[in-house]
Amino acid sequence: MTLPTSEPLPDEVNPLPPARRRRKRRIPTLDGDDERSTFLEELARRVTPSLDFFMFSLLSGVLLGLGLVFDAPALFVLAAILAPLMAPITGLSLATVVGSFSFFVQALGGTVIGSLIVFACGALTGWITRSLSLAGQQAALHVHFTWPDFLVLTLGAALTAYLLARAPRQKPVAASIAIAYELYLPIGIAGFGLTSGVSGLWPDGLLLFALHLVWAVLAGGVVLFALGLRPANWIGYAFSGAFLVSVVLIFVVANGLNTAFQQPVSMPPVRTETPTPTATGTVTPTSPSPTITSSPTNTLVPSRTPTLTVSPQPTPLWAKISAGESDGAFVRAQPDPTSVVVKSLLNGMLVEVLDDTVQNGSVTWIRVRTTEGLEGWIVQSLLSTATPVPTPAASNTLAPTVLPSSTLVTG
């Protein structure tokens, strides 16, 4: 009896489930290098968001909302600590570096859904605080660009990308907390400002979130590029270049919007001179005398000496925000710490001090006007004054004199 020397092999020895096959098609690969393709497949699996990512995003948003209700910065930090591993940010960096559009869309979708969950929690908190006439004072401190926050975000994004690529068995928890703190806080506070009516939070928080997001993706992409990851073909290079151009455009537009939101500081009033009208000299001829001996004479009427008078103009008093223990202060609608916030101002910004003053217990409230024309009340101890005053009238000029910083009654 003759046995067959060979038998046909099945098409697929270990067929993959349909869901895994779809995910495999979305994973970026490099042609012609099995080892590198395997590495990219494993890295893509680690940065793909799962159900846990969205559940912990919800938990982080709830804690952020409680922090806004109770005005507790400690809850802000706890919200960042309990946030999910921000691996989808590295996923966006990976898709950008290797030029995989489908994987970029997948990672971007996970990031957007997680951020929208936090945004919704902030919006619900804003609606609740508006109904209860509450307003958090810590919210305005997390919607403005600062260099320390920028440095923390850069280090967090770079370390997260490096550890996910080089240490697959170690989760970059500390670096991920830094990313969550710089992304989830601004987007959550933006939702809070949208529904609470507190000015200066929306759309400032959303704009800061967008800037932080694109920079985190760029920082992670630089690290992955330095580790040797490259696009597989010219399509990948074109996609990576398009993303970099988009980053530049976002920064330019954001800078323009930031300039548009800020109003120029008013200059001190300029001295004006009001000339006084003076009479001019006139010649009055006299009638000739009927006698031959008389002759006509010309009489000059003396004219008044022209004088210049300086009309006194009230010199407004300008003050700088100087909150020693925080980054700024709030301007409120009424001289009361629970009143609605009209505007949040950073240290160094100028306000015009008006005449009204109210003593509320041991706290002195001053009525001020911002450079945008908004009027409200602020605690006197948070201001330091500096305004130009005129020199004596004999010199007929103005010289700026800086008043000493106010060490006023603390409230």
C-alpha positions in Angstrom: 0.0 0.0 0.0 1.3 3.4 -1.0 0.9 6.3 1.5 0.7 9.9 0.3 3.9 11.7 0.7 2.3 15.0 1.5 -1.1 16.4 2.4 -2.6 19.8 1.9 -2.3 22.2 4.8 -5.3 24.2 6.0 -5.5 27.8 5.0 -5.1 29.0 8.6 -3.7 26.9 11.3 -4.9 29.2 14.1 -7.6 31.5 12.8 -8.1 34.7 14.8 -11.4 35.9 16.1 -13.1 38.5 13.9 -12.6 41.3 16.5 -8.9 40.6 16.9 -8.5 40.5 13.1 -10.1 43.9 12.8 -7.8 45.3 15.5 -4.8 43.7 13.8 -5.6 45.5 10.6 -5.7 48.8 12.5 -2.3 48.2 14.2 0.5 50.0 12.4 3.2 47.7 10.9 6.4 48.2 8.9 6.8 46.1 5.8 9.7 43.7 5.5 10.7 43.5 9.2 8.9 40.8 11.2 10.6 41.7 14.4 9.7 45.3 14.2 6.2 44.6 13.2 5.8 42.3 16.2 7.1 45.1 18.4 4.7 47.6 16.9 1.8 45.2 17.4 2.6 44.8 21.0 3.1 48.5 21.6 -0.2 49.3 19.8 -2.0 46.8 22.0 -0.7 48.6 25.2 -1.8 52.0 24.0 -5.3 51.0 22.8 -8.0 52.3 25.3 -10.1 49.7 26.9 -13.3 49.8 29.1 -11.2 50.5 32.2 -10.0 53.7 30.5 -13.5 55.1 30.3 -14.6 53.9 33.7 -11.6 55.6 35.4 -12.2 58.7 33.3 -15.7 58.9 34.8 -14.3 58.4 38.3 -11.8 61.2 37.7 -14.5 63.5 36.4 -16.7 62.9 39.5 -13.8 63.7 41.8 -13.0 66.8 39.8 -16.6 67.9 40.1 -16.5 67.4 43.9 -13.3 69.5 44.0 -15.1 72.3 42.2 -18.1 72.1 44.5 -16.1 72.2 47.7 -13.3 74.4 46.2 -10.8 71.8 47.4 -7.5 71.6 45.4 -6.7 68.2 47.1 -9.6 66.7 45.2 -8.1 68.0 42.0 -4.9 66.1 42.7 -6.9 63.0 43.7 -8.8 63.2 40.4 -5.5 63.1 38.5 -4.2 60.2 40.6 -7.3 58.1 40.0 -7.4 59.0 36.3 -6.8 56.1 33.8 -3.4 55.4 32.3 -3.2 58.1 29.5 -1.8 55.6 27.0 -4.0 56.8 24.1 -1.9 60.0 24.1 1.1 57.8 23.3 -1.1 56.0 20.8 -1.6 59.3 19.0 2.1 59.8 19.0 2.8 56.3 17.7 0.2 56.7 14.9 1.7 60.1 13.9 5.3 58.8 13.8 4.6 55.6 11.8 2.0 57.4 9.6 -1.0 55.2 10.3 -4.2 57.2 9.8 -6.6 54.4 10.9 -4.8 53.9 14.2 -4.6 57.6 14.7 -8.4 57.8 14.4 -8.8 55.0 16.8 -6.6 56.5 19.4 -8.1 60.0 18.9 -11.6 58.5 19.4 -10.6 57.0 22.7 -9.0 60.2 23.9 -12.0 62.4 22.9 -14.5 60.1 24.5 -12.6 60.0 27.8 -12.3 63.8 27.7 -16.0 64.3 26.9 -16.8 62.2 30.0 -14.8 64.6 32.2 -16.3 67.6 30.4 -19.8 66.3 31.1 -19.0 65.8 34.8 -17.7 69.4 34.9 -20.8 70.7 33.1 -23.1 68.9 35.6 -21.1 70.4 38.5 -21.4 73.9 37.0 -25.2 73.5 36.7 -25.4 72.3 40.3 -23.3 75.1 41.7 -25.2 77.7 39.7 -28.5 76.4 41.2 -26.9 76.6 44.7 -25.3 80.0 44.1 -21.8 78.5 44.6 -18.7 79.4 42.7 -15.3 77.7 43.1 -12.3 80.0 43.5 -9.7 77.4 42.4 -11.1 76.8 38.9 -9.6 80.0 37.4 -6.1 78.9 38.4 -6.2 75.9 35.9 -7.3 77.5 32.7 -4.3 79.8 32.0 -1.0 78.8 30.4 1.9 78.7 32.7 5.5 77.5 32.1 5.6 75.1 35.1 2.5 73.3 33.8 4.0 73.2 30.4 7.2 71.6 31.7 5.2 69.0 33.8 3.2 68.1 30.7 6.3 67.7 28.5 8.0 65.4 31.0 4.9 63.4 31.5 4.2 62.8 27.8 7.9 62.0 27.1 8.3 59.6 30.0 5.0 57.8 29.2 6.0 57.2 25.6 9.5 56.0 26.6 8.4 53.6 29.3 5.5 52.2 27.2 8.1 51.5 24.4 11.0 50.3 26.5 9.5 48.8 29.6 6.4 46.9 28.6 6.0 45.2 32.0 6.1 48.5 33.9 3.2 51.0 33.8 4.2 54.7 33.8 1.8 55.7 36.5 3.5 58.8 37.7 4.1 60.2 34.2 0.4 59.4 33.3 -0.8 61.4 36.4 1.1 64.4 35.1 -0.7 64.1 31.7 -4.1 63.6 33.3 -3.6 66.7 35.6 -2.8 68.9 32.6 -5.5 67.6 30.3 -8.5 66.5 32.4 -8.5 69.6 34.7 -8.8 72.2 31.9 -11.5 70.3 30.0 -13.5 69.6 33.2 -13.3 73.3 34.2 -14.3 74.3 30.7 -17.5 72.4 31.1 -18.0 73.9 34.6 -17.6 77.4 33.2 -20.0 76.7 30.3 -23.0 75.9 32.6 -22.1 77.9 35.8 -21.9 81.3 34.1 -18.5 82.1 35.7 -16.6 84.2 33.2 -13.0 83.4 32.3 -13.4 79.6 32.3 -15.1 79.0 28.9 -13.7 78.7 26.3 -10.3 79.4 28.0 -10.2 75.9 29.5 -11.1 74.2 26.2 -8.4 76.2 24.4 -5.8 75.2 27.0 -6.9 71.6 26.7 -6.4 71.7 22.9 -2.9 73.2 23.3 -1.8 70.7 25.9 -3.2 67.8 23.8 -1.3 68.6 20.6 1.9 69.3 22.6 1.7 66.0 24.5 1.3 64.1 21.2 4.2 66.0 19.7 6.5 65.4 22.8 5.7 61.7 22.7 6.2 61.5 19.0 9.7 63.0 19.3 10.6 60.4 21.9 9.3 57.5 19.7 11.1 59.0 16.6 14.4 59.1 18.7 13.8 55.4 19.6 14.0 54.5 15.9 10.3 54.4 14.7 9.8 55.7 11.2 6.9 55.7 8.7 6.8 52.7 6.4 6.2 54.6 3.1 5.7 58.0 1.6 2.0 58.0 2.7 3.1 57.7 6.3 5.6 60.6 5.9 2.9 62.7 4.3 0.5 62.1 7.2 3.2 62.9 9.8 4.1 66.1 8.0 0.4 67.1 7.8 0.1 66.6 11.6 3.1 68.8 12.3 1.7 71.5 10.1 -1.6 71.2 11.9 0.2 71.6 15.3 1.8 74.8 14.1 -1.5 76.2 12.8 -3.2 75.4 16.1 -0.5 77.2 18.1 -0.8 80.2 15.8 -4.6 80.3 16.0 -4.5 79.9 19.8 -2.0 82.7 20.1 -4.3 84.9 18.0 -7.3 84.1 20.1 -5.4 84.7 23.3 -4.4 88.2 22.0 -7.9 88.9 21.0 -9.3 88.1 24.4 -6.8 90.4 26.2 -7.6 94.2 26.1 -4.8 96.7 26.0 -4.0 98.5 29.3 -5.3 102.1 29.4 -2.7 104.8 29.4 -2.7 107.6 32.0 -4.6 110.7 30.9 -2.7 113.2 28.9 -2.6 116.8 30.1 -4.7 119.1 27.8 -4.3 122.9 27.5 -7.3 125.1 27.0 -6.2 128.4 25.4 -8.0 131.6 26.6 -9.1 133.9 23.8 -7.3 137.3 24.0 -8.2 140.7 22.5 -6.1 142.1 19.7 -4.8 145.6 19.5 -7.0 148.1 17.4 -6.1 151.5 16.0 -8.8 154.2 16.6 -8.4 157.2 14.3 -9.7 160.5 15.7 -11.8 162.9 13.7 -9.9 166.0 12.4 -10.5 169.2 14.2 -12.2 172.0 12.2 -9.3 174.2 13.1 -6.2 174.3 10.9 -3.8 173.9 13.8 -5.2 170.5 14.9 -3.9 167.2 13.3 -5.3 163.7 13.4 -3.7 161.4 16.1 -3.7 157.6 16.3 -4.5 156.1 19.7 -3.5 152.5 20.4 -5.7 150.6 22.9 -3.5 148.3 25.1 -4.2 144.6 24.6 -4.4 141.9 27.2 -1.4 139.5 27.6 -2.4 136.0 26.4 -2.3 133.4 29.1 -2.4 129.6 29.0 -4.4 127.7 31.6 -4.1 124.0 32.3 -7.5 122.4 32.9 -7.1 119.9 35.8 -8.1 116.4 34.9 -8.8 113.7 37.5 -6.0 111.2 37.6 -7.3 107.7 38.0 -5.7 105.4 40.5 -4.4 102.1 39.0 -3.6 99.1 41.1 -1.9 95.7 40.4 -3.2 92.4 41.4 -0.8 91.1 44.1 -2.0 87.9 45.7 1.0 86.5 47.5 -0.3 83.0 48.2 -2.0 82.3 44.9 -1.7 83.2 41.2 -4.5 85.8 41.1 -7.7 87.1 42.6 -11.4 87.3 41.8 -13.5 90.4 41.0 -17.0 89.8 42.5 -20.3 91.5 41.7 -20.9 92.4 45.4 -18.6 93.0 48.3 -19.2 89.5 49.6 -17.0 86.4 49.3 -20.0 84.3 48.2 -21.0 86.7 45.4 -20.9 85.8 41.7 -17.4 86.1 40.2 -17.3 88.9 37.5 -13.7 88.3 36.4 -10.7 86.3 37.4 -7.4 88.2 37.2 -3.8 87.0 37.4 -1.1 88.6 39.4 0.3 91.7 37.7 -2.9 92.7 35.9 -4.0 96.3 36.3 -7.4 97.5 37.6 -8.7 101.1 38.0 -9.6 101.8 41.7 -12.9 103.6 42.1 -14.1 105.7 45.0 -16.5 103.2 46.6 -15.3 101.3 49.7 -17.2 98.8 51.9 -16.1 97.4 55.3 -17.4 93.9 55.6 -16.3 92.7 59.1 -12.5 92.9 59.2 -12.2 92.8 55.3 -12.1 96.0 53.3 -13.6 95.8 49.8 -12.7 98.2 47.0 -14.8 98.9 43.9 -12.6 98.5 40.8 -12.9 98.6 37.0 -11.0 96.1 34.8 -9.3 97.1 31.5 -12.3 95.6 29.7 -14.7 97.9 31.4 -16.1 95.4 33.9 -16.8 96.8 37.4 -16.9 94.8 40.6 -15.4 94.4 44.1 -12.1 93.0 45.3 -10.4 92.6 48.7 -8.2 95.6 49.4 -5.2 93.5 50.6 -4.9 91.9 47.2 -4.0 95.2 45.5 -0.8 97.2 45.2 -1.1 100.7 43.8 1.0 102.5 41.3 -0.2 105.7 39.4 1.3 108.8 37.8 0.7 112.1 39.7 1.3 115.7 38.4 4.4 117.8 39.4 3.8 121.4 40.6 2.1 123.7 38.2 5.2 125.9 37.7 6.9 123.2 35.6 3.7 122.8 33.5 4.6 119.0 33.0 3.6 115.7 34.4 6.0 113.2 35.9 5.0 109.7 37.0 5.5 109.0 40.6 5.1 105.4 41.9 3.3 105.1 45.1 4.5 102.5 47.6 2.9 99.0 47.4 -0.2 98.9 49.5 0.0 97.1 52.8 -3.7 97.5 53.4 -6.0 95.9 55.9 -6.0 92.1 55.3 -9.3 90.4 54.6 
